Amino acid sequence: MPKLPRRPVLRDQAGRSSHPTEGAPHVRGWVTTDDDVRSALSVSWFPADLADSVPELLSTDPAQAATIGRRIEEMVGPMRHCRDYVEARAADAREAGYLQLPIGSPILAGTYLHWSTNDPDLLIEYGEYVLPPKKVLSWDYDVDDMATEM
């Protein structure tokens, strides 16, 4: 299994697409809303060199964001090995501000990592998100796949 990376430093404000400096990861951040109520703060880091072949990474247009995963898979192969971490904890000042909650409010925080199938050492996406109370996460998975790993 690939080594887990150190947690990167947030380099951009949510809601903006940053333009990476040479060698720096490309960062995308956004706030999700439901009926004008903020329901998630999310940030993703991608290898900087992907922006050359996947220009959608540099776009702030939400319509282009929907194609990013497909375009990345066209360039580096499918993202099949993934790892998720989920933690219930208190919101820090930045998270509380974006979610419009008091500092210290309970949140659900998650981190996800996606590696390329073609290059198992290539971490394609590192992402973090936080959700306010009363939000539900759900994953689909096949039990057959899990049984072979036990």
C-alpha angles and dihedrals in degrees: 000000000000118000115261113248124235112264106269122232115254106250103175140047116251114264095038134090110224124216106230125231116228110298094001117119118257110246128206121184132178144165118226119213134195113199090339092308114119108242105170144011113208136180128181130190122206131181107274094231091063090074090072092060099027105044090174086079088071095048124099090197108117090212091061092047089069091065098048097093093049093047092049091051089052089056104039105015130255122327100233105147112069138161128199131195121191125187134178109216146133119290117249121222096270094048093044090050094053093044092044092236132130114267109267095030114146114265138169110237124193138185125194134187126196122193128194117254091214093053111025091193092056111097103203101182136013113186141177131193139175127204129196121235120295097032120127129215122200134181131193117217140162117242091209090064092051095047092063091055097052 
